[in-house]
């Protein structure tokens, strides 16, 4: 009979391989509420911190019958409104406006003019902004646009009152012969 050779010495146990730790995979749907919560928090933070309008102060020598709530326009498009009107210590009318964030921020050199929407509207007024080019420095929130960059409205009565009596009579005669009444 043939015998298989036996190793010499005590028999060693076979090296044991530690078992692989089992990682429990969580189903993907369990992470869905956490992801949704993170998205909601991000949206709330964005909405709470974004600026919805820019505020500026315009100095006019005459506020020209402006009232709170009147429109602010840029290029004929409504872009904001008048928040308040006050008098500065040096006698200027300071008009606080809010400009929608889609039109701002404004830049240094922006000008403002008080206008009327048409000849038929006597009391209605709005502020027409002419924005400066975007390569100019940006105006800070609550910046003042000085009186040299603003223009009040000229009413036709003021124009006629500025003329002397002889000139008024001649203009009145011409206007009457043109069938225009004032």
Secondary structure, DSSP 8 states (H G I E B T S, - for coil): -------SS------------------THHHHHHHHHHHHHHHHHHHHHS--EEEEEEEES--TT--TT-EEEETTEEEEEEEEEEE-TTS-EEEEEEEEGGG---BTT-EEEEE-S-TT-SS--EEEEE---TTS-B--TTEEE-GGGEE----HHHHHHHS-HHHHHHHHHHHHHTT---
